[in-house]
Amino acid sequence: MKYLVFILLISGGISFRLNSQTADRPGEVQGFLVDSISKKPVGFATVSLFRTNQLADGTLTDSLGQFTLKKLSTGSYRITLSAVGYRSLQTPTLVIDSFNPVLNLGTLVLSPDVRTLQTVTVRGKKPLIEQRADGIVFNVESLPPIAGSSAADMLRRVPLLNVDADGGLSIRGSSQIRVFIDGKPSDLYASSVADALKSIGGDNIVKVEVITQPSARYEAEGTDGVVNIITRKARNNATNGNLSGIIGNRTENGMADFQHKSEKWLLKADGFYQLYWNRNGAVLERETNDFRIVQKSETRQTGRYFFGGTNILYSLDSNNTLSVGYRLRSTPNRTKTITNNYFTGNEALSPGFQRNLDVPLGNDGSTFSVGYTGNSKDKKKEFSLLAMSFRFKGTNRYDLTQTGADQPDYRENFDSKTENRDFTLQADYAQAFNEHLKWENGAKLTRKNLRSDSRFGIYNLDNQAYANDPTRSNAFAYQNSVYALYSSFNLKIKKWQFIAGARYEKTTLNASFKNTALKLPAFDNLVPNLLISRTLTTKSMLKLGYTLKLVRPYFSYLNPTVNNSDSLTIQFGNPYLRPELTRRYQLSYSRNATQLFTDIALFYNHNRNSIEGIRTARPDGVFENTWQNIGRNRRLGLSATLSWKPSSKLSVGATFTTQYVWLESRALHIANRGLMREFVPTITYKLPRGFSVYFYGFFDAKNIRLQGTRTGWKYYSLTFSKQAKNERFTMSLRLDTILSPFTFITEETVSDSFYQTQTFRVQNQHMRLTFSYKLGKKEIKGPRVRQADTSD
């Protein structure tokens, strides 16, 4: 309990009343505008605020007729409302003072003008990309919709982001990306980022924030970049939702979501269900000083995903909100593999034995969260508190049968149960002293408890029953507690902006293997970060950043349970692994013109204790695989991104990343180096009558590893979409790698005692017919703002 003191100190230190009122705080006027005859909202009407017959402020109503004027000083005002085809309306005198700072005018009525007017079309350009010192904001709403799209599909259209075929994200050569959904970690939705992105419908996304220089507010682990997905929220009393589905040659799924707003309550719920099936293969060739082995495998995999949950938000007032959420997930699958092994005899391959492996997996988890967000009346102070509890139960089994002409039949089974209980408590406080200085600080506690119990059974042919193998069966328990404090300052001085901070994280570890305690040392990390930004013109910025990041080892890297389901590979973890530490330097230049956005970044990463997979050959040719902190990993890279919108119909984007990699292990006397490249192009074109076409590609070259290389991926997708006139129904045809049924990936592993190549045949071709339908009232759209086209 003593470790919670720092959380209580933070909470107690900021226990001020966020809704405290001062006499000079800004006022606010809000209202709702409707047609006098149809009673329908009047969208995008002009709202003009006058003070002593002079225009003081103004805005437009949104698509539901609502408007708000903020930051008003005390005094007397009157408002004029006007729209094409209507008579203007002027309100009586309105008085804002310290006792009545917020005026709600309720429903206002505009009467149609009986005069016949010519049709007037008002067009504006909403900025597709908004530039920030630490990244960009991408307005997804500006793009044509794709039926049945997920968050992963929408992120493929966002500059600076690279998304591979499996939904994995990378930014400027790093895959250590943290994803948030409406400011909450993606862990709420799924155990992996790729799975979490499947559960968010693309139709619900309003914008995406891409942070290339995360501040100390974000975790030190795995945070070379941050992606925050902002979803649509109801602003008036209504019920809205979406239905979508996919029918394809490798998958079928359905997704539904809805949200209901009633006064101070907002209820959101969603569900996603998917069936999938794959057919893959692999060929392994291994040569040692004594013999050569060839292994050929054919794999069939079937499975399903289910994600679903609800979230309830209650607004205590306009500045304070409570939230409660609960989510479920289930991802069972089954993999069946037939493996044939061959040995060399007289320079010819002769059959050895065949293995049949049946691997059913079951993964079930649930997450419960409670949160609070409060703002002061002047919006200069914000406090948030989030608590999450996560439970996971997984089963990992296999049944193995081995037969061979010259060998006796052999059978064994494996049964492992894993339980994971995580708890997170986080408090954040931010204060803007003025428009030039902002201060953020907070604390976080994360505790992970993992338990794994494994049993191996050997089949006795005489008794025709399985007998437990006590030498291999074991139990592994692991507890990881992280206590974190951070503080960060954001300072603007004319054209300069400085974001500087530090995060302290203390990690304590406890583990036991086969009921024997393992002595694992605790460790402390102080993680500084600094970002210096210089505005060169109204469109361009130059940035220099430095940070220290760490990556803690995964559970599979730590678990010492020995797995030898593969006859040629024995795999086990190393519970004594320490986290990787990487120093990251970035220099970037970005320019955001009306039609063209460009970003060029030069980066250098230096890691002295990289976690590397080590393969050691035994005299019988079998590999032993484990992990050790023995590597040095240095990367010097260049990343260039452009997003070009020459017209309202055409959008073209591309990201090219190249990096030279040095990998070295002095302990093993191994070194490897080489050039890695990655290219991601995108094209979107709007056709007449609601049609559009979209292309996405992901192409990377050779991947450098400590003991070898891996060839790159070749993935591309072509999508044709049709949106109905009422913008409710959308249908799409999506074709993934349509010209090649399979993608072949080759891994090459080299050492002084062996040489190995393994070629994977991955079923990457996918044809999908998708649809989506919007339920309830039409979505709320804000007025489009014309983007200024100022010259340098």
Secondary structure, 3 states (H helix, E strand, C coil): CHHHHHHHHHHHHCCCCCCCCCCCCCEEEEEEEEECCCCCECCCCEEEEEECCEEEEEEECCCCCEEEEEEECCEEEEEEEECCCECCEECCCEEECCCCCEEEEEEEEECECCCCCCCCCCCCCCCCEEEECCEEEEEHHHCCCCCCCEHHHHHCCCCCCEECCCCCEEECCECCEEEEECCEEHHHCCCCHHHHHHCCEHHHEEEEEEECCCCCCCCCECCCEEEEEEECCCCCCEEEEEEEEEEECCEEEEEEEEEEEECCEEEEEEEEEEEEEEEEEEEEEEEECCCEEEEEEEEEEEEEEEEEEEEEEEEEECCEEEEEEEEEEECCEEEEEEEEEEEEECCEEEEEEEEEEEEEEEEEEEEEEEEEEEECCCCCEEEEEEEEEEEEEEEEEEEEEEEECCEEEEEEEEEEEEEEEEEEEEEEEEEECCCCEEEEEEEEEEEEEEEEEEEEEEEECCCCEEEECCCCCEEEEEEEEEEEEEEEEEEEECCEEEEEEEEEEEEEEEEEECCEEECCCCEEEEEEEEEEEEECCCCEEEEEEEEEEEECCCHHHHCCCCEEEECCEEECCCCCCCCEEEEEEEEEEEEECCCEEEEEEEEEEEEEEEEEEEEEECCCCCEEEEEEEEEEEEEEEEEEEEEECCCCCEEEEEEEEEEEEEEEECCCCEEEEEEEEEEEEEEEEECHHHEEEEEEEEEECCEEECCEEECCCEEEEEEEEEECCCCCEEEEEEEECCCCCEEEEEEEEECCCEEEEEEEEEECCEEEEEEEEEEECCCCCCCCCCCCCCCC
